[in-house]
Structures are given as structure tokens and as C-alpha cells.
Amino acid sequence: LWDLDGGEVTIDTWPWLESYSEIEASSEEEVWRIARLLELDKLKSSVASVDHLYLEKYDTTSEEINHYPRITFEDTCPWDLLSS
């Protein structure tokens, strides 16, 4: 976790997804201002929850993601089998 000009920047890692940078700030405008400080490309960015990232990558539904009993680094991704 890094404090940067009024916001927080982290490298977030979730099972079955590539690591990504996350910016948290008091408003969406502040998030984009900090992203510009980091020279991040807005066209390659999104404002989304982690379940949205799973939906983008795998052939699954929000209900399946949000009701999956456990998501750990040790388990195999069940949706990866569906998207193959």
C-alpha cells in the first residue's frame, strides 16, 4: 500500500486473475488525477469491482461468482474449465 497525494495505491492480486493496480481516493475525479500522476492509460483502465474482472475473463455469471463457496489460490478455477 502506498499513500500518494491524498489517495492509496495498491497492487492487488486475486486468485485466477492477473495482478492489477488499484487506486482509492475520495472521488472518481481524484482517482483519475492520481492515475495521471502515475501515467496510467485511461483507455486501459476501468472502474470496476473484482467480480466484474472475473466476468470479463471467464464465462460465468455474477451469481456464480458471488455465491462460490471459497476462492483461494490453492483451488482450481471452476470457470476456466467452462471458457476453454
C-alpha positions in Angstrom: 0.0 0.0 0.0 1.4 3.4 -1.0 0.0 6.8 0.0 0.1 9.1 -3.0 -1.1 12.7 -3.0 -4.3 12.0 -1.0 -5.1 8.6 -2.3 -4.0 5.0 -1.8 -2.4 2.8 -4.5 -2.0 -1.0 -4.2 -1.1 -3.9 -6.4 -4.0 -6.2 -5.9 -3.8 -10.0 -6.6 -6.8 -12.3 -6.6 -6.9 -16.0 -7.5 -7.3 -16.8 -11.2 -6.7 -13.1 -12.3 -3.6 -11.2 -13.3 -2.4 -8.7 -10.7 -3.6 -5.1 -11.2 -3.1 -1.7 -9.7 -5.9 -0.2 -7.7 -6.3 3.4 -6.7 -8.7 4.5 -3.9 -9.4 8.1 -3.3 -12.2 10.4 -2.1 -13.9 10.7 -5.5 -13.6 9.3 -9.0 -12.1 12.5 -10.2 -9.3 12.1 -7.6 -8.7 8.5 -8.7 -8.2 9.7 -12.3 -6.0 12.6 -11.2 -3.7 10.1 -9.3 -3.8 7.8 -12.3 -2.5 10.6 -14.4 0.3 11.2 -11.9 1.3 7.5 -12.3 1.0 7.9 -16.1 -1.6 5.2 -16.4 -3.5 4.9 -19.6 -7.2 5.7 -19.0 -8.2 3.6 -22.1 -6.6 0.5 -20.5 -8.3 1.2 -17.1 -11.7 0.6 -15.6 -13.7 1.5 -12.6 -15.0 -1.9 -11.6 -15.3 -4.4 -8.7 -13.3 -7.6 -8.7 -16.4 -9.6 -9.7 -16.6 -7.6 -12.9 -13.0 -8.6 -13.6 -13.9 -12.3 -13.2 -16.9 -11.7 -15.6 -14.6 -10.2 -18.2 -12.2 -13.1 -18.1 -14.5 -16.1 -17.6 -17.7 -17.5 -19.0 -19.7 -17.2 -15.7 -22.3 -15.0 -14.0 -22.3 -12.6 -11.1 -24.4 -15.0 -9.1 -21.9 -17.8 -9.6 -19.0 -15.6 -8.6 -20.7 -14.1 -5.6 -22.1 -17.4 -4.3 -19.0 -19.5 -5.0 -18.2 -21.1 -1.6 -14.5 -20.1 -1.5 -12.0 -18.5 -3.8 -8.4 -19.3 -2.8 -5.0 -19.5 -4.5 -4.9 -23.3 -3.8 -8.1 -24.1 -5.7 -8.5 -24.6 -9.4 -10.7 -22.0 -11.1 -14.0 -23.7 -12.0 -14.9 -21.1 -14.7 -11.6 -21.7 -16.5 -12.9 -25.1 -17.5 -16.1 -23.5 -18.9 -14.2 -20.9 -21.0 -11.8 -23.4 -22.6 
